[in-house]
Amino acid sequence: MPFDIDIHSIAANPKKAEPGHFRYDFRYLPALTSELETKAAGARELSFLWQPIAAVKEASLQCLIRKAQLHAII
């Protein structure tokens, strides 16, 4: 289940013949209980980084961390 969902509008792009539309971003809060070996899944490369909560510097992620702490999720 997503931890945070963001919805925002994307303007039409005439060069690509794309109409205006909405973009939905889903953020998840995974937790590990042991070491994890990561591998690419098929032809699609996945980009992610596991790090301690105290090392997170991005403001939007810090906001999610505070929200999770407030609700005793982490």
Secondary structure, 3 states (H helix, E strand, C coil): CCCEEEEEEECCEHHHCECCEEEEEEECCCCCCCCCCCCCECCECCCCCCCCHHHCCCHHHHHHHHHHHHCCCC
